[in-house]
Amino acid sequence: MEREQLADFLRRRREAIRPAEVGLADSPRRRTIGLRREEVAMLAGMSVDYVVRLEQGRSSQPSTQLLGALARALRLSDDERDHLFHLAGHRPPPADGVARLARAGLMRMLDLLGDTPALVLSDLGEILAKNRMAVLLTGEHTGLSGDRRYIVYRWFTEPAARAACPPEEQEHQARQFVADLRAAAGRRSGDPTVTGLVDRLQAASADFRRLWAEHEVAVRRADRKTILHPRVGRLLMDCETLVTPDQGQQLLVLTPADAETRERLELLRVLGIEEFPTGGHGHAQATV
């Protein structure tokens, strides 16, 4: 680990970002160049003290999960992310597999979408990044580990994952998840990450085994779904999926399908994130 070089790199990247680039308010009275340390800490989900110690070259070695969070917060390019991992004494995340990070270009698109809920997913349904409105709408799932990272795995193994989906839509949603996973398995034939996930799902869920045996294949691109939100009620959302050329990552954008939903989303934006449940335990969390 190259502490001094890591400290210098993080400090310079923080100072190079304008607050508006990450969805924060800018002000002509602002004296800080770039982001404040507390803003980086908030965006990365870590303590201000740790950010300070990193920039002063006196921190312990950061984990790969923490480095991924810093890369997202600082909007690092793919090359910059690799450099960050090298300075911290870790191998950069592979192009495919369990350590995926959202592409820098997709992160910038998330910022530009502003109050429109949007998120970045891997081709296996791991949520790699969300903007603030997507967190308000569906909860925070970017910090999950193991198979719980994958939406399809939570859907078939955790009853709470279905709570925000109306009962009459659950069969359709389940079929979509399985058909999309089947398409990914075809593209990545022989990939142990995919085959292992499928094997564990078949062992854990009879419902998944039933649908997997039907061999339906469909890449999710556009859809309409209902979300039962714990704070603002029933939301009818149009979901548009933009896929990267290599089909490795997806940008999912959710827009209100009617005027009532538009009004409820605006109410949700005003209510803000205070006391909104995060994680996947004990609360109804929307799947996407």
QUIHU-V106064 format. One record per residue. SS is DSSP state (~ for helix, > for strand, _ for the rest). PHI is phi in degrees with one decimal (none if undefined). NEAR is the number of other C-alpha atoms within 8 Angstrom. Layout:
ss/phi/near
SS/PHI/NEAR
SS/PHI/NEAR
This chain:
ss/phi/near
_/none/7
_/-99.6/8
~/-61.3/12
~/-66.9/8
~/-66.8/8
~/-62.6/14
~/-60.5/12
~/-64.3/9
~/-63.3/9
~/-63.2/10
~/-64.5/9
~/-67.6/8
~/-68.3/9
~/-63.1/13
~/-72.9/10
_/-87.0/9
_/-99.9/10
_/-83.5/10
~/-53.2/11
~/-62.7/8
~/-68.1/10
~/-116.7/8
_/81.5/8
_/-104.7/7
_/-69.3/6
_/-106.1/8
_/-146.4/5
_/-63.8/4
_/-86.3/4
_/-65.0/6
_/-96.9/4
_/-73.0/6
_/-78.3/7
_/74.7/10
_/-88.3/13
_/-80.2/9
~/-61.9/10
~/-66.8/8
~/-72.2/8
~/-61.6/15
~/-60.9/12
~/-64.1/10
~/-66.1/8
~/-91.9/11
_/71.1/7
_/-137.9/8
_/-78.4/9
~/-62.8/11
~/-58.7/6
~/-69.5/9
~/-61.1/12
~/-61.4/9
~/-64.6/10
~/-61.1/13
~/-73.4/12
_/-97.6/9
_/70.1/10
_/-129.8/8
_/-94.1/10
_/-73.2/4
_/-67.2/7
_/-70.0/8
_/-74.9/6
~/-64.6/8
~/-64.4/6
~/-66.2/9
~/-62.8/11
~/-61.4/10
~/-65.3/11
~/-64.9/10
~/-61.7/11
~/-67.2/13
~/-62.5/11
_/-91.2/10
_/52.7/9
_/-71.9/11
_/-70.9/9
~/-60.5/8
~/-66.2/7
~/-66.2/8
~/-64.2/12
~/-60.0/11
~/-62.4/9
~/-58.5/12
~/-63.7/13
~/-61.9/11
~/-61.8/12
_/-84.2/12
_/84.0/9
_/-120.5/8
_/-73.8/7
_/-61.4/9
_/-63.1/8
_/-69.3/7
_/-63.3/5
_/-130.1/7
_/115.8/7
_/-83.8/5
_/-105.0/7
_/-65.0/11
_/-122.8/7
_/-62.6/13
_/-63.6/8
~/-60.3/11
~/-63.6/7
~/-69.6/10
~/-63.4/13
~/-65.1/10
~/-65.1/8
~/-57.2/12
~/-63.4/11
~/-68.1/7
~/-73.0/9
_/57.9/10
_/-87.1/7
_/-93.2/10
_/-60.1/16
>/-154.1/14
>/-150.3/14
>/-110.4/15
>/-125.7/15
>/-77.9/13
_/-69.6/11
_/-99.5/9
_/84.7/10
>/-85.4/10
>/-78.2/14
>/-94.9/12
>/-165.1/11
>/-139.0/15
_/-86.2/12
~/-59.5/8
~/-67.8/13
~/-68.3/13
~/-65.5/11
~/-62.3/12
~/-79.1/10
~/-122.7/11
_/91.2/13
_/-104.3/9
_/-127.6/10
_/-78.9/9
_/-98.7/6
_/-76.0/8
_/-127.2/6
~/61.8/5
~/-67.9/8
~/-66.9/9
~/-62.0/15
>/-91.8/11
~/-57.2/12
~/-62.8/9
~/-69.1/11
~/-63.9/12
~/-59.2/12
~/-91.8/12
~/-122.7/8
_/-126.7/8
~/-55.2/8
~/-63.0/12
~/-67.1/13
~/-98.7/13
_/-63.8/11
_/-87.1/13
_/-106.8/12
_/-56.7/10
~/-52.9/6
~/-71.2/5
~/-104.3/10
~/-68.9/10
~/-64.0/8
~/-61.3/7
~/-63.6/8
~/-61.4/9
~/-63.2/10
~/-62.5/10
~/-59.3/9
~/-69.3/14
~/-65.4/14
~/-68.9/12
~/-64.8/10
~/-62.1/13
~/-65.0/11
~/-64.0/11
~/-63.2/11
~/-69.2/7
~/-65.9/6
_/-110.8/8
_/-55.2/6
_/84.7/6
_/-70.9/8
~/-64.2/6
~/-62.6/8
~/-75.2/12
~/-63.3/10
~/-65.4/8
~/-62.5/9
~/-62.9/8
~/-61.1/8
~/-68.7/8
~/-66.5/12
~/-64.9/10
~/-72.5/7
~/-93.4/8
_/-139.5/10
~/-66.7/8
~/-63.1/7
~/-64.2/11
~/-58.3/10
~/-60.4/8
~/-74.6/11
~/-63.5/11
~/-66.6/6
_/-79.0/6
_/56.6/8
_/-81.2/10
_/-129.8/9
_/-165.6/9
_/-76.8/7
_/-73.8/8
_/-124.9/7
>/-147.1/8
>/-164.3/8
>/-125.9/9
>/-143.5/9
>/-104.3/11
>/-116.0/12
>/-92.3/12
>/-89.2/12
_/-67.9/6
_/-110.0/5
_/-121.4/9
>/89.4/8
>/-78.7/9
>/-126.0/11
>/-101.6/12
>/-119.6/13
>/-91.0/12
>/-117.1/12
>/-114.8/10
>/-112.8/11
>/-107.3/8
>/-108.5/10
_/-67.4/8
_/-54.3/5
_/-86.0/6
_/62.5/8
_/-83.3/10
>/-138.3/12
>/-133.1/13
>/-105.0/12
>/-104.2/12
>/-114.0/11
>/-114.6/11
>/-126.2/9
>/-66.3/12
_/-91.3/10
_/-151.5/7
~/-65.6/7
~/-62.8/6
~/-64.6/13
~/-59.6/10
~/-66.4/8
~/-70.0/11
~/-65.6/10
~/-64.5/8
~/-61.6/9
~/-62.0/12
~/-62.4/10
~/-69.7/6
~/-61.2/7
_/77.5/7
_/-91.3/6
_/-58.7/5
_/65.5/4
_/-76.6/7
_/-66.1/6
_/-121.0/7
_/81.5/8
_/-123.6/10
_/-108.7/5
_/81.2/5
_/-134.0/7
_/-73.2/11
_/-118.7/12
_/-74.4/15
_/-95.3/10
_/-123.5/4
